[in-house]
Amino acid sequence: MDLESIEDLYENALMMANGESLEYRGLTVKKAEWPHPEHTEYAVFNEDDEKVESLTVSAYDSVDDLQGYLDEIADYGPEDLEGWLNRGEDLE
C-alpha cells in the first residue's frame, strides 16, 4: 500500500506491513517490527536516515494530533534520537 498522506498513515496504521513508510517534511515514518499486535510502532527518521523518534500511531486521538507532533519534530530538525530526547535542555 502506498501512503500518500498522514491521513493514510493514521487510518491504515494497523494494516501496514513492516517497512512501509511515508515521507513527510524531510522525515520518513516507517512501520517497525513490533511484537505487540495491539499497538502500531513506527520509527521516524531524519533526512540523514538517523532515527529520531518512535511513535505508536494508534495512541494519537486524531490525524491533526499526529501531524502536529510530526511538524514539531520536523521544525526542530534533530540530528538523532538523543538530540530529540534532550531538546528541552536547549530551552533552559
N, CA, C and O of each residue as an XYZ file, in Angstrom:
368
protein
N       0.857     -1.179      0.000
C       0.000      0.000      0.000
C       0.897      1.235      0.000
O       1.827      1.332      0.801
N       0.620      2.162     -0.887
C       1.350      3.413     -0.920
C       0.682      4.418      0.005
O      -0.519      4.667     -0.088
N       1.473      4.985      0.891
C       0.964      6.019      1.785
C       1.194      7.371      1.121
O       2.326      7.728      0.797
N       0.132      8.104      0.925
C       0.239      9.386      0.257
C       0.077     10.559      1.204
O       0.385     11.697      0.849
N      -0.404     10.289      2.407
C      -0.656     11.384      3.336
C      -0.654     10.869      4.770
O      -0.691      9.665      5.025
N      -0.611     11.807      5.682
C      -0.699     11.440      7.095
C      -2.049     10.797      7.384
O      -2.145      9.919      8.241
N      -3.086     11.222      6.682
C      -4.400     10.610      6.860
C      -4.354      9.127      6.508
O      -4.932      8.299      7.211
N      -3.654      8.788      5.401
C      -3.498      7.381      5.024
C      -2.782      6.605      6.131
O      -3.194      5.505      6.499
N      -1.719      7.186      6.647
C      -0.965      6.535      7.718
C      -1.855      6.303      8.928
O      -1.901      5.200      9.471
N      -2.557      7.339      9.345
C      -3.388      7.260     10.540
C      -4.506      6.217     10.379
O      -4.757      5.426     11.288
N      -5.163      6.223      9.229
C      -6.303      5.333      9.007
C      -5.896      3.885      8.766
O      -6.675      2.971      9.033
N      -4.689      3.669      8.265
C      -4.262      2.324      7.888
C      -3.107      1.790      8.732
O      -2.510      0.773      8.381
N      -2.789      2.451      9.827
C      -1.595      2.109     10.613
C      -1.558      0.646     11.029
O      -0.502      0.017     10.958
N      -2.665      0.101     11.453
C      -2.687     -1.281     11.915
C      -2.499     -2.286     10.788
O      -1.993     -3.385     11.016
N      -2.899     -1.922      9.582
C      -2.864     -2.848      8.450
C      -1.557     -2.802      7.667
O      -1.331     -3.650      6.804
N      -0.704     -1.841      7.946
C       0.514     -1.682      7.170
C       1.495     -2.811      7.468
O       1.555     -3.324      8.586
N       2.257     -3.186      6.455
C       3.294     -4.203      6.637
C       4.562     -3.540      7.171
O       4.795     -2.355      6.929
N       5.367     -4.291      7.886
C       6.638     -3.763      8.376
C       7.444     -3.216      7.205
O       7.519     -3.834      6.142
N       8.040     -2.060      7.413
C       8.866     -1.443      6.386
C       8.146     -0.445      5.510
O       8.793      0.364      4.846
N       6.814     -0.479      5.487
C       6.097      0.511      4.682
C       6.255      1.875      5.334
O       6.338      1.987      6.557
N       6.296      2.918      4.498
C       6.642      4.221      5.054
C       5.934      5.369      4.348
O       5.317      5.218      3.294
N       6.058      6.516      4.987
C       5.523      7.775      4.479
C       6.622      8.819      4.587
O       7.283      8.928      5.620
N       6.816      9.583      3.526
C       7.742     10.708      3.551
C       6.934     11.955      3.918
O       5.886     12.227      3.331
N       7.445     12.711      4.907
C       6.731     13.910      5.349
C       7.732     14.942      5.842
O       8.427     14.710      6.831
N       7.811     16.065      5.168
C       8.637     17.210      5.561
C      10.079     16.815      5.920
O      10.616     17.271      6.929
N      10.686     15.985      5.106
C      12.055     15.575      5.347
C      12.189     14.430      6.326
O      13.303     13.997      6.622
N      11.086     13.937      6.832
C      11.080     12.792      7.739
C      10.564     11.567      6.998
O       9.767     11.680      6.067
N      11.022     10.409      7.418
C      10.470      9.149      6.944
C       9.850      8.461      8.147
O      10.522      8.209      9.148
N       8.559      8.160      8.042
C       7.831      7.471      9.109
C       7.620      6.049      8.614
O       6.840      5.806      7.693
N       8.333      5.100      9.247
C       8.361      3.719      8.750
C       7.857      2.760      9.809
O       8.257      2.832     10.971
N       6.967      1.850      9.393
C       6.456      0.852     10.336
C       7.583     -0.089     10.741
O       8.282     -0.654      9.899
N       7.738     -0.239     12.038
C       8.798     -1.069     12.596
C       8.233     -2.410     13.043
O       7.037     -2.540     13.304
N       9.113     -3.404     13.128
C       8.687     -4.675     13.703
C       8.389     -4.447     15.169
O       9.202     -3.863     15.886
N       7.252     -4.895     15.614
C       6.834     -4.683     16.990
C       6.034     -5.902     17.405
O       5.056     -6.237     16.737
N       6.409     -6.575     18.476
C       5.787     -7.850     18.839
C       4.403     -7.734     19.485
O       3.808     -8.753     19.836
N       3.888     -6.535     19.646
C       2.590     -6.360     20.306
C       1.539     -5.925     19.277
O       1.519     -4.757     18.889
N       0.679     -6.823     18.834
C      -0.272     -6.504     17.755
C      -1.306     -5.448     18.122
O      -1.942     -4.884     17.232
N      -1.491     -5.166     19.401
C      -2.477     -4.149     19.783
C      -1.934     -2.733     19.585
O      -2.683     -1.764     19.704
N      -0.649     -2.605     19.285
C      -0.037     -1.304     19.048
C       0.606     -1.282     17.670
O       0.942     -2.328     17.114
N       0.772     -0.100     17.131
C       1.436      0.072     15.844
C       2.637      0.968     16.057
O       2.493      2.171     16.274
N       3.797      0.397     15.996
C       5.025      1.130     16.258
C       5.653      1.585     14.941
O       5.843      0.798     14.013
N       5.963      2.863     14.892
C       6.614      3.448     13.722
C       7.875      4.159     14.170
O       7.900      4.813     15.213
N       8.921      4.024     13.370
C      10.168      4.738     13.615
C      10.173      5.973     12.717
O       9.723      5.924     11.572
N      10.685      7.070     13.247
C      10.788      8.308     12.491
C      12.268      8.587     12.242
O      13.065      8.644     13.178
N      12.622      8.758     10.979
C      14.000      9.012     10.581
C      14.113     10.398      9.962
O      13.189     10.870      9.300
N      15.266     11.052     10.184
C      15.503     12.354      9.560
C      16.074     12.154      8.152
O      16.176     11.027      7.670
N      16.446     13.261      7.502
C      16.955     13.187      6.135
C      18.265     12.410      6.033
O      18.598     11.908      4.960
N      19.012     12.304      7.132
C      20.265     11.552      7.147
C      20.051     10.092      7.521
O      21.012      9.362      7.766
N      18.799      9.669      7.565
C      18.407      8.306      7.909
C      18.784      7.936      9.342
O      19.019      6.767      9.649
N      18.839      8.946     10.219
C      19.055      8.722     11.653
C      17.697      8.645     12.335
O      16.833      9.488     12.099
N      17.508      7.642     13.174
C      16.253      7.517     13.915
C      16.174      8.642     14.940
O      17.104      8.861     15.716
N      15.043      9.354     14.929
C      14.869     10.470     15.859
C      13.690     10.274     16.809
O      13.561     11.015     17.784
N      12.823      9.287     16.543
C      11.664      9.079     17.410
C      11.011      7.741     17.087
O      11.191      7.203     15.994
N      10.265      7.214     18.026
C       9.390      6.060     17.828
C       7.984      6.506     18.187
O       7.780      7.197     19.185
N       7.029      6.117     17.385
C       5.636      6.525     17.608
C       4.717      5.316     17.646
O       4.932      4.337     16.931
N       3.712      5.391     18.469
C       2.593      4.459     18.412
C       1.449      5.253     17.796
O       0.777      6.026     18.479
N       1.236      5.056     16.506
C       0.270      5.867     15.760
C      -1.123      5.792     16.370
O      -1.837      6.794     16.426
N      -1.505      4.610     16.825
C      -2.851      4.445     17.378
C      -3.034      5.186     18.705
O      -4.158      5.278     19.198
N      -1.969      5.710     19.289
C      -2.076      6.451     20.551
C      -2.541      7.898     20.344
O      -2.917      8.567     21.307
N      -2.519      8.375     19.123
C      -2.944      9.756     18.851
C      -4.446      9.805     18.677
O      -5.039      8.926     18.051
N      -5.063     10.844     19.236
C      -6.516     10.973     19.197
C      -7.050     11.351     17.830
O      -8.214     11.089     17.526
N      -6.218     11.964     17.002
C      -6.684     12.406     15.692
C      -5.509     12.546     14.734
O      -4.349     12.552     15.146
N      -5.824     12.657     13.472
C      -4.819     12.915     12.439
C      -4.111     14.227     12.741
O      -2.896     14.329     12.575
N      -4.858     15.229     13.182
C      -4.264     16.542     13.489
C      -3.242     16.446     14.612
O      -2.206     17.110     14.559
N      -3.514     15.626     15.634
C      -2.562     15.442     16.731
C      -1.274     14.797     16.223
O      -0.176     15.227     16.579
N      -1.410     13.770     15.397
C      -0.245     13.099     14.828
C       0.547     14.061     13.946
O       1.771     14.137     14.049
N      -0.143     14.784     13.091
C       0.527     15.728     12.206
C       1.225     16.827     13.002
O       2.335     17.232     12.658
N       0.592     17.302     14.046
C       1.195     18.327     14.887
C       2.499     17.862     15.511
O       3.464     18.622     15.592
N       2.527     16.603     15.953
C       3.739     16.070     16.558
C       4.841     15.904     15.508
O       6.002     16.221     15.764
N       4.473     15.409     14.335
C       5.466     15.278     13.263
C       5.983     16.647     12.830
O       7.165     16.796     12.520
N       5.102     17.642     12.809
C       5.534     19.009     12.486
C       6.525     19.522     13.525
O       7.500     20.190     13.183
N       6.275     19.209     14.789
C       7.184     19.623     15.857
C       8.575     19.012     15.651
O       9.588     19.690     15.823
N       8.612     17.733     15.284
C       9.889     17.076     15.019
C      10.576     17.721     13.817
O      11.763     18.044     13.875
N       9.830     17.906     12.735
C      10.404     18.484     11.518
C      10.905     19.906     11.766
O      11.973     20.276     11.276
N      10.151     20.707     12.519
C      10.558     22.078     12.819
C      11.832     22.113     13.652
O      12.688     22.974     13.447
N      11.959     21.184     14.587
C      13.135     21.148     15.450
C      14.364     20.648     14.679
O      15.473     21.143     14.877
N      14.153     19.659     13.795
C      15.229     19.121     12.985
C      16.325     18.417     13.755
O      17.499     18.742     13.580
N      15.975     17.452     14.609
C      17.010     16.776     15.398
C      17.973     15.980     14.523
O      17.599     15.454     13.474
N      19.226     15.905     14.982
C      20.234     15.131     14.261
C      20.121     13.641     14.540
O      20.491     12.812     13.709
N      19.602     13.307     15.727
C      19.467     11.906     16.114
C      18.472     11.803     17.263
O      17.919     12.809     17.708
N      18.250     10.592     17.736
C      17.283     10.359     18.813
C      17.679     11.099     20.083
O      16.829     11.692     20.747
N      18.942     11.068     20.418
C      19.412     11.763     21.619
C      19.140     13.267     21.523
O      18.727     13.892     22.499
N      19.371     13.832     20.356
C      19.114     15.259     20.164
C      17.650     15.609     20.353
O      17.325     16.657     20.911
N      16.767     14.735     19.890
C      15.332     14.978     20.047
C      14.907     14.800     21.505
O      14.148     15.610     22.037
N      15.393     13.752     22.142
C      15.002     13.500     23.526
C      15.537     14.557     24.480
O      14.928     14.811     25.519
N      16.645     15.168     24.152
C      17.259     16.170     25.021
C      16.958     17.599     24.570
O      17.636     18.533     24.998
N      15.975     17.778     23.734
C      15.664     19.096     23.192
C      15.287     20.113     24.272
O      15.528     21.307     24.098
N      14.712     19.668     25.363
C      14.324     20.572     26.449
C      15.506     21.240     27.091
O      15.380     22.348     27.611
N      16.651     20.598     27.070
C      17.858     21.176     27.645
C      18.284     22.432     26.874
O      18.886     23.339     27.450
N      17.976     22.485     25.586
C      18.314     23.652     24.760
C      17.464     24.860     25.127
O      17.839     26.001     24.858
N      16.319     24.597     25.741
C      15.395     25.686     26.057
C      15.674     26.312     27.405
O      15.127     27.371     27.713
N      16.511     25.687     28.218
C      16.774     26.183     29.567
C      17.782     27.310     29.557
O      18.121     27.846     30.612
